[in-house]
Amino acid sequence: MSDATAEHGLDIREQIVRIDRALAESRKFQAEQSKLIAEAAKYDRERKLAPFVLAISLSAGVSAALVSLLGRLIH
């Protein structure tokens, strides 16, 4: 009877080890998923801001060109 109990104990330990490994792998995937979600949110913000950055850059360039042109015309 002790052999059956020992085998049963080993079987339970093996199952616990498998469960622990599965939980660790699941946590790893959750962490990776969270990282990817954060990265996607960052790219989404950048994508939404891109037209504004472009417009501001264009405005600054045009303003600089006008100031330069006016400076040449005045002198």
Buried (B, 14 or more C-beta within 10 A) or exposed (E): EEEEEEEEEEEEEEEEEEEEEEEEEEEEEEEEEEEEEEEEEEEEEEEEEEEEEEEEEEEEEEEEEEEEEEEEEEE
